[in-house]
């Protein structure tokens, strides 16, 4: 269900989903920028993208897609991989930073819910559930090794220059390819596998 339909049918649930979703995406992008900055690339910082202000990150088309179809995106934080002190290692760490951040947010939500022993029907429990679910979904989706998703750049960090150049060449078509594969459900098994893998890891770490 698109967020627009949800806003009309249940405004409260819309807020419970939209706000955590928005900031989960923002934290994901911030993580890329901060790790890039720590590894020598000041691009995101110099452009004012290391900010929690949603207006710095919202992409008009991505926001419209989010409200209509429930699938959207923020403006990617710019990273110049050539400025990183170690390009191969930096590509892996910068790309993995967003995924790891989403996993940590999901873990924190489930840990807090367990720590507070909240009633499953309470609003705080529902909010934490949505935070965990959204972040597991974002981490799983971004693990897909197709450009421009993070999984492809993690793979590129281990790949030969020829493979890297191939991924860079097809990146301009990547979003169209991903939308097409999502429309036909071809990515569903991959996303479900990554979700299961992430949730299994979180459950293993929960006290």
N, C-alpha and C positions, 0 to 999 in steps of 0.2 A: 504494500500500500504506500503511495506517495505521501510525503509529509503534508502536502496541501489538502488531501482528503482527510488525513488524520486531524489537521487543524480544524476543519469544519465539523467533524464528528465528535472529537474528544480533545478540546484545547489543553486540558491538564496533561494528558498522555503525550500530546504534541510537545509540550515544554519538557517533560521528563525525557523524551528522546532527542529533541532537536538541540538542546543546550549541551548535553554530554557529547553528542555527535560532533557539534561544531568545535568544541574545545579539544576533543580527542584528535580531530584532524589538525588543529592548530598546534597542539603539543607534538604531534608527529612531524610536522614541518619544522617547528622550532628545533627539534632534536637534530635534524639534518644540519641546520645552520650552525648550531652551537658546536657540534663535533667538527664540522668543516673549519670553523673559526679556531678551535683549539689545535687543529692540525695545519694551520697556516693560511687558510683562505678567508679573508675578511669581507668577501663580496656581500654576503647576506647582512652582516653587521653594518657595512657602509651604506646599504640601501634601506636601513631601518626595518629589516624583516625579522630581527630577533625581538619581537614584541608580542604581547598577549592581546593586543588590540585586534579584534576580528576584521576591522576594515583594512588592515594591512595584508590580510591573507585571502579575503573572499574573492573568488573568481565568478564573474557574472553568470557565465554559462553553466559552470559547475554548480552554482547555487540554485539556478532554475531547474537543472536536472535533478538536484537533490529533492526539491519540493514537489516536483511532478512525478518522478519515478522512484524516489528513495535511494538513488545512486548518484553521487556527485563528487566533487573534488574542490580543493583549495588551490590557490596559485602555488606552484612548487617554489620552494625557497631556492634561489639561484646558488649554484655551487660551481666553482671553477676548479675542476679536478687537477688541472695543470699547476695550480698554486699550492697544492697539498705537498707537505714535506716528503711523503712517501705515497706516490700516486696509486699503486696497486693496493697497498694496505688501507690507504685513505678511502679509496672507492668502496671497499668492503665495509669499513667502519662507519663511514658517513651514511651509506645506504642502509645498513643494518640498524642505525640509531633510531629511526622512526618506528620500525617494527618492534624493537626492544622496548621502546617507550610505551607503545600500546600494550605490550605484554605486561609491563610493570604496572600500568594503570589498571588492567584487568585483575592482576594478582592483588593489588592494593584494595580494590573494591570488594573482592571476595573475602580477603583477609579481614577487612573491617566489618563486613557483615557477620562473619563467624565470631570475631572478637566481641561484638556488641550483642550477639545472640538475638538479632532482630526477628520480629514476627514476619513470616513471609508475605503477609497481606498488608504490612505497614508501608507507608509512602517512602521512608528512608530505605527500606529493603528493596522496594521496586526500583528506586533510583540507582542503588548500587548494582542491582541486577542488570539494568540497562547499560550502565557504565561498563561493566564486565563484558556483556554481550557485544556491545558496539566495538570495544577495543579488540576483542578476540577476532571479530569479523574483519576489522581494518588490518590487523596484523596478518591474518590469513590471506586476505586479498592481495596485500602488497608483497607477499612471499612468492606470488606467481612469477616465474622467470620470463616474463614478456615485457619488453620496453613499452612505456617508460616506467614501469613498476620497479620497486626497489629490488625485487628478487632477481631481475635481469642484471642490475648493476652489481649485486653481490656475486653473481655468476661471472660477470665480466672481470671482476677483480682477480679471479683465478684463471681466466682464459687467456689465450694467445692474442697478440695484436690483431690478427686477421679476424678472429671471432669478435673482438671488441669493435672493430670497424664495421662489421656486419650489423651488429646491434645498433650502433650509432646511426647507420644508414636507414634502418627500418623504423627508427624511433618516431619519425614524423608521421608514420602510418599506424603506430602502435595503438593509439587510443581507439581508432576506428576498428582495428582488428579485435581489441578487447571487448568493445561494445557489441560487435557482431557475435563473438563467441558467447558473451553473456546472454544475448537475445535468444540464441539457439540452445542455451543450457550446457554448452560444451565444457565450460569451466567449473560447473557445479561440483563434480566429483573431486576436482583438485582443491577447491575452496573448502569443501567438507573435510577432506583429509587433513589439510593444514589446521582447520579449526579443531579437529579431534586431537591432533598432535600438540597444539598449544594448550588446550584445556587439560590434557593428560599431564603435561609438564607442570602446569599451575597446581593441579591437584596433588602432584607428587611433592611440591614444595610447601603446600599449605600445612600449618601445624595441626 
